[in-house]
Amino acid sequence: MKVKTILVSQPRPKLENSPFFDLQKKRKVKIDFVPFIHVKGATVKEIRLQKIDLTKFSAIILTSRYAVDHYFRICEKMRFKVPDSMKYFCQSEAVAFYLQKYVVYRKRKIYVGKRSFADLCPIIEKHNSETFLLPTTNKLKPEVPNLLNSLEINWKQSVFYKTVISDLSEFANVTYDILVFFSPSGIESLIHNFPDFKQNNTRIAVFGAITKKAVEENGLKVDVFAPSPKFPSMSMALDSYIANVNKNKKR
C-alpha cells in the first residue's frame, strides 16, 4: 500500500532544514509531529526528598540537553550559585555545545566523551578525586549506573526530570500509513493510550535496537529500521521505503 501519511512521535523540528521536511517535499507525503512523551521537571521538594545537597558536588555528569536544562533550573530555584571551579563531564560534543547556554565555555573545566556513555567513563575515572552528581531522568538506562559503579569514584544519582506519557486521546480515530518511533518510551505511550491498538496496515518505523525490541515485545511488526550501514538516519530509511512501496502501486 502506498504511503501518504506519516506520524513522527516527536516534537516538530525547530530547524527548517530538517531532513523530514525534505522528505515531505521529495515524496509528496504528509508528515505530522506529535510528542508521545514529554519531559516534566522535578520540583525543589522532590530534589530535597532525594537528600541532594548541591554544595557537596565538585563535578557534574551530563548525558543530555535535558540534564543540562534541569540541573541549572534546580540550581536557580534553590538559589545555588554554581562555582566557577565546577567540572562538567559531557557525554557528547552536542551536550557540551548546549552547555554554553549556561556557562562561558572557555572559562570552565569541561570534559567531553565521543558519543556513548562508555566513551566518557575513562575520562571520569581519571578524575576519581571529584564528587560527582548525575542529574538524570526516571527512565535512565541501567547501563549508566552500572558503568559508574564499576569505577572507583564517589558519585550520586538524582532524578531532576521525568519522562511522562502524553495524552493522545485526540488521535483515537486517526490513522497514519507509518508511525515513527525513536525510543521504547514512545511505544509505551502508544500502548498506554491505545491498549487495543491493532497494527493492521499501519507500518512501524523504529530507530535503534532497543526500540525495535520494545515494538516486537508488544506483538507488533517493524517495517522500517534505522540506523544501518546503508541507512544511518531515519529519514534515509523512510525515503528508501517510500520510494519502493509507492512505485507503481495503487492504494
CORCOR-V67374 format. One record per backbone hydrogen bond with DSSP energy under -1.0 kcal/mol. NH is the residue of the N-H (numbers start at 1). CO is the residue of the C=O. E is the energy in kcal/mol with one decimal. If there is no record, write none. Layout:
NH&CO&E + NH&CO&E
This chain:
6&30&-2.7 + 7&178&-2.8 + 8&32&-3.0 + 9&180&-2.2 + 10&8&-1.5 + 18&15&-1.2 + 21&18&-1.0 + 22&18&-1.4 + 23&19&-2.4 + 24&20&-2.1 + 25&21&-1.8 + 26&22&-2.8 + 27&23&-2.7 + 29&24&-1.1 + 30&4&-3.1 + 32&6&-2.8 + 34&8&-2.5 + 38&164&-2.7 + 40&162&-2.6 + 42&160&-2.7 + 47&43&-1.9 + 48&44&-2.5 + 49&45&-2.2 + 51&48&-2.0 + 52&47&-1.1 + 56&53&-2.1 + 57&54&-1.1 + 58&131&-1.7 + 59&131&-1.7 + 60&87&-2.8 + 61&133&-2.8 + 62&89&-3.0 + 68&64&-1.6 + 69&65&-2.7 + 70&66&-2.7 + 71&67&-1.9 + 72&68&-2.0 + 73&69&-1.9 + 74&70&-2.1 + 75&71&-2.2 + 76&72&-2.0 + 77&73&-2.3 + 78&74&-2.5 + 79&76&-1.1 + 80&75&-3.2 + 86&83&-1.8 + 87&58&-1.9 + 88&109&-2.7 + 89&60&-3.0 + 90&111&-3.2 + 91&62&-2.4 + 96&92&-2.1 + 97&93&-2.8 + 98&94&-1.9 + 99&95&-1.7 + 100&97&-1.1 + 101&98&-2.1 + 102&99&-2.3 + 103&99&-1.7 + 107&104&-1.5 + 108&105&-1.6 + 111&88&-3.3 + 113&90&-2.7 + 121&117&-1.3 + 124&120&-1.9 + 125&121&-2.8 + 126&122&-1.2 + 127&124&-1.7 + 130&127&-2.0 + 132&154&-2.8 + 133&59&-2.1 + 134&156&-2.8 + 136&158&-2.9 + 144&141&-1.5 + 146&142&-2.0 + 147&143&-2.3 + 148&144&-2.3 + 149&145&-2.5 + 151&148&-1.1 + 153&151&-1.7 + 156&132&-1.8 + 158&134&-2.2 + 160&136&-2.3 + 161&136&-1.6 + 162&40&-2.9 + 164&38&-3.4 + 166&36&-2.5 + 171&168&-2.4 + 172&169&-1.7 + 174&171&-1.7 + 178&5&-1.4 + 179&203&-2.5 + 180&7&-2.8 + 181&205&-2.8 + 187&183&-1.1 + 188&184&-2.5 + 189&185&-2.2 + 190&186&-1.9 + 191&187&-2.4 + 192&188&-2.3 + 193&189&-2.8 + 194&190&-2.5 + 197&194&-2.2 + 202&199&-3.0 + 203&177&-3.3 + 205&179&-3.1 + 206&224&-2.6 + 207&181&-1.6 + 208&226&-2.9 + 212&208&-2.0 + 213&209&-2.3 + 214&210&-1.8 + 215&211&-2.0 + 216&212&-2.2 + 217&213&-2.4 + 219&216&-1.7 + 220&215&-2.0 + 223&204&-2.7 + 224&204&-1.9 + 226&206&-1.8 + 228&231&-1.2 + 237&233&-1.8 + 238&234&-2.7 + 239&235&-2.2 + 240&236&-2.0 + 241&237&-2.1 + 242&238&-3.0 + 243&239&-2.3 + 244&240&-1.8 + 245&241&-2.6 + 246&242&-2.4
